[in-house]
Amino acid sequence: MEFDYSLAFSRNLGVISEEEQARLKDARVGVAGLGAAGGATLHALLRTGIGRFHIADLDAYEMVNFNRQIGARISTVGRPKVEVMQEMAREINPLAQVKTFPNGINEESVDDFLDGVDVVVDGIDYFGFSARQLLYSRAREKGIPVVVAAPLIFTTAWLVFTPESMSWEDYFAFDLAKDEEDKAILFFVGLCPSLTPARYVDLSRVRFDLQQGPSFATAIQMCAGVNASEAVKLIIGRGRIYPSPYCQEFDTYLWRYRRTFLRRGNRSLWQRLKVAYIRRALEKARRKR
């Protein structure tokens, strides 16, 4: 069957105009990390008709990915994620240009990954702090906005970093961290200032010290919707964006939406008290195991 771009994405019209659809077709989005939120976001963005992508990931699919990652199937176990997701892209939109970065985000790849990109979606593994810091720093230098949505059990929490907004470094304040576990806690309280997931998750299953934690597919799909929506709004220049230090959260377990403005990011007294609270709670759960 011959592919017809106009017909394939005709149902987008009415939500967006023909001119905006043409803008999406010409846009280039960088998706860094193709696991849970990143892979699902790539799928959502493909369905909007975005025509060009840079995708980066250095991992292959494993059985442990099956509960949440869109590309994880029996047939893909052991295969590189960039390869599987590139094939998916071609099946959805054969006209899409997809450049792969199989070594992930690093000093050698980051500038090429960001070259010509309109928006970046951060789908890097939760604990990939070095790659994330490099990506945000370079994107800000180049004037490229970055969207990040994190799946936190039943909560989806997201931020948008623009060249004019508070930077990723200032917002999360990783210089306050004593070790990698501290970074993981700072990342959590910065993403989700309400600490909502901590009210119902089994903290004995959260092992920031071992870079392990539970995840659930429902929040992954919400992340994809949020990431794709924010990226589309940034590309077409329409719709309200709440850049950092705004943070937004939506939880489907307790049915709560919150939008928080953290003027000082994680450096505020309340945020530092939350870091201490989470650290004590994790230590207490660890002792009970």
C-alpha positions as CSV (number, residue, x, y, z in Angstrom):
1,M,0.0,0.0,0.0
2,E,1.3,3.5,-0.9
3,F,1.6,5.7,2.1
4,D,-0.4,9.0,2.0
5,Y,0.8,11.5,4.7
6,S,-2.2,13.8,4.2
7,L,-4.7,11.0,4.7
8,A,-2.8,9.3,7.5
9,F,-2.9,12.4,9.7
10,S,-6.1,14.0,8.4
11,R,-7.9,13.3,11.7
12,N,-5.5,15.8,13.4
13,L,-7.2,18.6,11.5
14,G,-9.7,20.5,13.6
15,V,-7.4,20.1,16.6
16,I,-4.6,21.8,14.6
17,S,-4.7,23.6,11.3
18,E,-3.3,22.5,8.0
19,E,-0.5,25.0,8.4
20,E,0.3,23.7,11.9
21,Q,0.3,20.1,10.5
22,A,2.8,21.2,7.9
23,R,4.9,22.7,10.7
24,L,4.8,19.3,12.5
25,K,5.8,17.5,9.4
26,D,8.9,19.7,9.1
27,A,9.8,19.7,12.8
28,R,12.6,17.6,14.3
29,V,12.3,16.3,17.8
30,G,15.1,14.7,19.8
31,V,14.0,11.8,22.1
32,A,16.8,11.0,24.6
33,G,16.1,7.6,26.1
34,L,13.7,5.1,24.5
35,G,12.7,3.0,27.6
36,A,9.4,3.6,29.3
37,A,8.4,7.3,29.0
38,G,10.7,8.0,26.0
39,G,9.5,5.1,23.9
40,A,5.9,5.8,24.5
41,T,6.5,9.5,23.8
42,L,8.1,8.7,20.5
43,H,5.0,6.6,19.6
44,A,2.7,9.5,20.5
45,L,4.8,12.0,18.5
46,L,4.8,9.8,15.5
47,R,1.0,9.7,15.6
48,T,0.9,13.5,15.5
49,G,2.8,13.4,12.1
50,I,6.1,14.9,13.2
51,G,8.4,14.1,10.4
52,R,12.0,14.1,11.8
53,F,13.5,12.5,14.8
54,H,16.8,12.0,16.6
55,I,16.5,9.1,19.0
56,A,19.2,8.0,21.5
57,D,19.5,5.0,23.7
58,L,22.4,2.6,24.5
59,D,20.4,-0.3,25.9
60,A,18.7,-3.5,24.5
61,Y,15.3,-4.8,25.6
62,E,15.1,-7.2,28.5
63,M,12.3,-9.2,30.1
64,V,12.2,-6.8,33.0
65,N,11.0,-4.1,30.6
66,F,7.8,-5.9,29.7
67,N,5.6,-4.1,32.3
68,R,6.0,-0.7,30.9
69,Q,8.1,-0.3,27.7
70,I,6.2,0.0,24.4
71,G,9.0,-1.8,22.4
72,A,9.4,-4.7,24.7
73,R,8.1,-7.9,23.2
74,I,9.3,-11.5,23.0
75,S,10.6,-10.8,19.5
76,T,12.7,-7.8,20.6
77,V,14.4,-9.2,23.7
78,G,18.1,-8.6,23.2
79,R,17.7,-6.1,20.4
80,P,18.9,-2.5,20.6
81,K,16.1,-0.1,21.5
82,V,17.0,2.4,18.8
83,E,16.8,-0.3,16.2
84,V,13.4,-1.5,17.3
85,M,11.9,2.0,17.7
86,Q,13.3,3.1,14.3
87,E,11.4,0.1,12.7
88,M,8.3,1.1,14.6
89,A,8.6,4.7,13.2
90,R,8.9,3.5,9.7
91,E,5.8,1.3,10.1
92,I,3.8,4.3,11.3
93,N,5.2,6.9,9.0
94,P,7.5,5.6,6.2
95,L,8.3,9.2,5.3
96,A,9.7,10.0,8.8
97,Q,13.5,10.7,9.0
98,V,14.9,8.9,12.0
99,K,18.5,9.3,13.0
100,T,19.7,6.9,15.7
101,F,22.3,7.4,18.4
102,P,23.0,3.9,19.7
103,N,25.6,5.0,22.2
104,G,23.1,7.3,24.0
105,I,23.9,10.8,25.2
106,N,27.5,11.5,25.9
107,E,30.2,14.1,25.1
108,E,30.8,12.6,21.7
109,S,27.2,12.4,20.6
110,V,25.3,15.3,22.3
111,D,26.0,18.1,19.8
112,D,25.1,15.9,16.8
113,F,22.0,14.7,18.7
114,L,20.9,18.4,19.2
115,D,21.8,19.6,15.7
116,G,18.7,21.1,14.1
117,V,16.4,19.9,16.8
118,D,13.3,22.0,17.7
119,V,12.4,20.3,21.0
120,V,14.0,17.7,23.2
121,V,12.1,15.1,25.2
122,D,14.1,13.7,28.2
123,G,13.3,10.0,28.4
124,I,16.7,9.1,30.0
125,D,16.7,6.5,32.7
126,Y,15.8,7.9,36.1
127,F,19.3,7.4,37.4
128,G,21.1,8.7,34.3
129,F,22.1,12.0,36.0
130,S,25.4,12.6,34.2
131,A,23.9,12.2,30.7
132,R,20.9,14.3,31.8
133,Q,23.1,17.1,33.1
134,L,25.1,17.2,29.8
135,L,21.9,17.2,27.7
136,Y,20.2,20.0,29.5
137,S,23.4,22.2,29.7
138,R,24.1,21.8,26.0
139,A,20.4,22.3,25.0
140,R,20.2,25.5,27.0
141,E,23.4,26.8,25.2
142,K,21.8,26.1,21.9
143,G,18.4,27.6,22.8
144,I,16.5,24.4,22.6
145,P,13.6,23.7,25.1
146,V,13.5,20.4,27.0
147,V,10.4,18.6,28.2
148,V,10.6,15.9,30.9
149,A,7.7,13.8,32.3
150,A,8.4,11.2,35.0
151,P,6.2,8.2,35.7
152,L,6.0,7.9,39.5
153,I,3.7,4.9,40.1
154,F,0.2,6.5,39.5
155,T,1.6,10.0,39.3
156,T,2.9,11.8,36.2
157,A,5.0,14.8,37.0
158,W,6.4,17.1,34.4
159,L,8.5,20.2,33.8
160,V,9.4,22.3,30.8
161,F,12.8,24.0,30.6
162,T,13.2,26.8,28.1
163,P,16.3,28.9,27.4
164,E,14.6,31.7,29.4
165,S,13.4,29.6,32.4
166,M,15.2,28.5,35.5
167,S,17.9,26.0,34.4
168,W,17.8,22.3,35.2
169,E,20.9,22.7,37.3
170,D,19.4,25.6,39.4
171,Y,16.1,23.9,39.8
172,F,17.3,20.4,41.0
173,A,20.4,21.7,42.8
174,F,22.4,18.5,42.6
175,D,25.3,20.3,44.2
176,L,23.5,19.8,47.5
177,A,23.8,16.0,47.0
178,K,26.3,14.0,49.0
179,D,26.1,10.9,46.8
180,E,24.1,9.3,44.0
181,E,21.3,8.3,46.3
182,D,20.9,12.0,47.3
183,K,20.7,12.9,43.6
184,A,17.8,10.4,43.2
185,I,16.0,11.9,46.2
186,L,16.5,15.5,44.9
187,F,15.3,14.4,41.5
188,F,12.1,12.9,43.0
189,V,11.2,15.9,45.3
190,G,11.9,18.3,42.4
191,L,9.7,16.4,40.0
192,C,7.0,15.8,42.6
193,P,7.0,18.4,45.4
194,S,3.7,17.0,46.8
195,L,5.4,13.6,47.4
196,T,2.0,12.0,46.5
197,P,3.4,8.6,45.4
198,A,5.1,8.2,48.8
199,R,1.6,8.0,50.4
200,Y,0.7,4.6,48.8
201,V,3.9,3.0,47.4
202,D,5.7,0.2,49.3
203,L,8.9,2.0,50.2
204,S,10.7,-1.2,50.8
205,R,10.6,-1.7,47.0
206,V,12.3,1.7,46.4
207,R,16.1,1.2,46.4
208,F,17.7,4.4,45.3
209,D,21.0,3.1,46.6
210,L,20.7,0.2,44.1
211,Q,19.2,2.3,41.4
212,Q,15.9,0.3,41.6
213,G,12.3,1.3,42.0
214,P,8.8,0.2,41.0
215,S,7.0,1.5,38.0
216,F,3.5,1.1,36.5
217,A,2.4,1.2,32.8
218,T,-0.5,3.6,33.4
219,A,1.7,6.5,34.3
220,I,4.0,5.8,31.3
221,Q,1.1,6.4,29.0
222,M,0.2,9.6,30.7
223,C,3.8,10.7,30.4
224,A,3.6,10.1,26.6
225,G,0.5,12.3,26.4
226,V,2.1,15.1,28.5
227,N,5.4,15.1,26.7
228,A,3.9,15.0,23.2
229,S,1.3,17.7,24.1
230,E,4.0,20.1,25.4
231,A,6.3,19.4,22.4
232,V,3.5,20.0,19.9
233,K,2.6,23.3,21.7
234,L,6.2,24.4,21.6
235,I,6.5,23.6,17.9
236,I,3.3,25.2,16.7
237,G,3.6,28.2,19.1
238,R,0.1,27.8,20.5
239,G,-1.1,26.8,24.0
240,R,0.0,27.7,27.5
241,I,3.4,26.5,28.7
242,Y,4.4,26.6,32.3
243,P,8.2,26.7,32.3
244,S,10.4,25.9,35.3
245,P,10.3,26.7,38.2
246,Y,6.7,25.5,37.6
247,C,6.2,21.8,38.1
248,Q,2.9,20.0,37.3
249,E,1.6,16.7,38.7
250,F,-1.4,14.5,38.0
251,D,-2.1,11.4,40.1
252,T,-4.8,8.9,39.0
253,Y,-4.8,6.9,42.3
254,L,-5.8,9.9,44.5
255,W,-7.2,11.9,41.5
256,R,-5.2,15.0,42.2
257,Y,-3.7,17.7,40.0
258,R,-1.2,20.2,41.3
259,R,0.8,23.0,39.8
260,T,3.6,24.2,42.0
261,F,5.9,27.2,41.6
262,L,9.3,26.6,43.3
263,R,10.9,30.0,43.1
264,R,14.2,28.6,44.5
265,G,13.8,25.0,43.2
266,N,15.2,22.4,45.6
267,R,17.2,25.1,47.5
268,S,14.1,26.2,49.3
269,L,13.7,25.2,53.0
270,W,10.6,23.2,52.4
271,Q,12.2,21.2,49.6
272,R,15.3,20.4,51.7
273,L,13.0,19.3,54.5
274,K,11.3,17.0,52.1
275,V,14.6,15.5,51.0
276,A,15.4,14.8,54.7
277,Y,12.0,13.2,55.2
278,I,12.3,10.9,52.1
279,R,15.8,9.9,53.2
280,R,14.6,8.9,56.7
281,A,11.6,7.1,55.3
282,L,13.8,5.1,52.9
283,E,16.2,4.2,55.7
284,K,13.4,3.1,57.9
285,A,11.9,0.9,55.2
286,R,15.4,-0.5,54.6
287,R,15.8,-1.5,58.2
288,K,12.4,-3.4,58.1
289,R,13.5,-5.6,55.2
